[in-house]
Amino acid sequence: MALRKTTASGRAARALPLLVPALLLAGCGTKTPPPIANIPAPLPENIPHIEPPPPPPPVMIGQHKGEDLWHLRSGLNVAVLLCQGADNAAMVASYNRVLTTHKPLLAEAAQIEVNLYKAKGGKKWQDAYDDHMTKVYNAYSGTLTREAYCSRSKAILTEAETAPTIAFNDRATVMLWELNKAAGLPDPDGKLARAAMAASTMPVTATGTAAIQPTAYGPANTGTR
């Protein structure tokens, strides 16, 4: 397209055609696109994606089977305080029945936990134990999946309050694993990656009515800490 330019005398002067774009285009070489690869025939079989099954519950999560049980009690203790709703009264009553029904077992678990810290903490074992339990409680109380956590806690309490002591002890690690998953806490204490490392050195054998291996430890407080 040619442009016309009006001069001062009013006459239209014929301008030269715009050649710049054409020159620029002329300087650009045209590249040949690469050939499209042929798809082999017949087409490969379409295999649907299958999600791998979830990993099985660990044999043990903490340093000792008794520690798993004590952590479970701690997580359930937080649940009855945190899960304020229509089911709260029933959960509190169920939790209290668990403490009463399994009092000897829980006392043994509490003492096992204390002695684990006495054995490695020296004179400062109490501080180490308190820091450890604070982390556990804070992890559960800070869960971001409260609805799932509360629902799973209620189910575990219902099962635990009617379970025989040996069955409750045997199920403690699985219950803790389920509770941690529901709370979104794969490692609430920062130490659960050591799962089952102590299983071979600290075996637990049910004896009589007590499911945790008897020890020389004295009575323990089964309070909230």
N, C-alpha and C positions, 0 to 999 in steps of 0.2 A: 504494500500500500504506500503511495507517495503522499507526502504532506505538502501543503501549500503554505507559504509564509507571506504575510501581507507586509509590503514595504511602506516606508514613510510616505511615498507618493500615492499609496492606496492601491497599487497594482499588486496582484497576487503573483508571487514568484514561485516557480515550481522547484520544490526541494528534491534533493536526492533521496532515493529509497533508503529505508533503514537497513543497513547491511551488517550492523554489528552482531545481532543475534545469529545471522547466517554464518558469519565468519567464525563465531565461537563454536557453533555446532559443527562446522566443518573441521575444526581442530580436534574434536573429540572422536576418537576411534570407536566404532561399534564393536562391542565384545560379543562373541558367540556364547550363548549360555551352555553350560555343561549338559551332556546328554542325560536323560532320566534313566536310572538303572532299571533293568527289567526285573519284575517280580517273578521269582521261580514258580513254576507250576509242577505239581499242585501246591496250593497254599499250605503253610504249616498248620498243624492242628492247633486249635484254640483251646487252651487248658485254663479253666477258670481259676482265679486266685483264691486260695484257701488260707484263712488266718491260722497261724500255728496255735496249738492249744496253750492255755496259760500254764506257767510253771507250777508244779505241785508244791504244796506247803512244805516249808523246811522242817527237818527233824527237830531242830532247835534254833532259836533266833538269838538269844542272849548268851551269856557266859555259862548258864546253868538252866536246867529245866525249872528250877525254883524261881529263877529270875524272870523267865517267861511268864510264869503264873503271877508274880508280883507286879509285873508291868501290865498284865491284863487287868488285874484288880485296879491299878492306877487309872488305866484308860476308862474303865467302867465307872470309877469314882467321879472322874471329870464329866462323864456323860450325864449322870444324874443331876449334876449341878448346871450343866450347860443346856441341856435339852428341856427348856421350859415350854411346856405346851400341854395339850390335853392328856398326854400319856405320862406326864412327869410324876404324878402321885403313884401310879402303878410301877414305874421304873424305880422310884425310891424304895417302895415296899419290897420289890423283887431284889434289889441290891442288898437291903438289910437281911433278907432271908438267905442270900448267898453267904454273907458274912457269918451268919449264925450256923447255917448247915455245914459249912466247910471251915469252921474256925480253926481246928487243929492244923489242917492242911495249909491254910493261909498264914498261920503263925510260923509254921516251918519255912514257908517261902520267904516271909519277911526276914527271918533270921539268916537264911541262906544269903540273901541280898546283902545284909549288913556284914556278914562274915567275909564275903567276897571283897568288900572294901577295906575291912580291917586287915586282911591278909596282904594287900598290896599298897595300902595307903599310909602305913606307919602311924605316927602320931597325928597326922592330919587326915585320917580316914574319914572322920565325921564331915569335914568340909567337902571332901571329894564325894561322899555319899549324898550330901545335901544338894550339891551342884548337879549331880547326876539325876536325882529325882525331880529337881526343879525343871530341868530340860524336858523330862518326860511329861510332866504335867503341863508345861507351857506349850509343848508340841501339840498335845491333844486339844487344849483349850483354844489354840489358834487355828484349828482346822478350817479349811475353806470349803469343805464339803459336809457341812453340818447335817443336812437332811439325811444323807447316806450314813453318816457316822451315828446319828441318833437311832436310825432304823436298825442298823446292825447291832448296836449296843443293846437295844430292847430285846432282839432275838437271842443274843448271847445270854443275857440275864435270865430269860425265860427258860433256856436250856440248862443253864448252870444251877439254878435253884432246885431243880428236881433231879439232877444227875447224881448218881452215886459218886462218892469221893474219888475213887480210883478212876472212874470214867471222866470226871471233871479234870483231873490232873493229866490224863492221857490226851485230852482234847485241848489243853491250855495253849499249846503252841499254835495249833491250827486256829483257835479262836482269836489269839493275838494277831496272827497273820491276816485274818479276815477283818479284824477291827482296824488294823493299820491301813489296809487297802481302802476301806470305806472312808477313813479319815484323810486319805491322801498322804499318808506318812510311811513311806517305805523304810525310813530310818529315823524314827522319832528321837532316839537318844544319840545318834551320830555313831553308833557302834554296831548296828545290826548287820553290816557287811561281813562281819566275822562269823556268820551263821555256821553252826555245827562244829566249830573248831575245837570246842571243849568237850564234845560228845564222847570222845574216846577216853578222855582223862577223868571225866566226872560223870560216870554212869549213874542212872537213876533206876532203882528197882522198887517196885511196889512191895510193901511188907505189911501184912495184916490189913487193917482198915486204912492205914496211911499210904498214899500213893507215892509220896516223895520219900526217897531213901532216908531212913532215920539217921540223925547225926547226934553229936554230943552237945549241940547248941541248946541253950536254955530257952524258956518261953519268950515269945515275941509279941509286941504290940501290934494288933491288926487294925489300927486306926487308919486315918486317911493319908498318912505319910509313911 
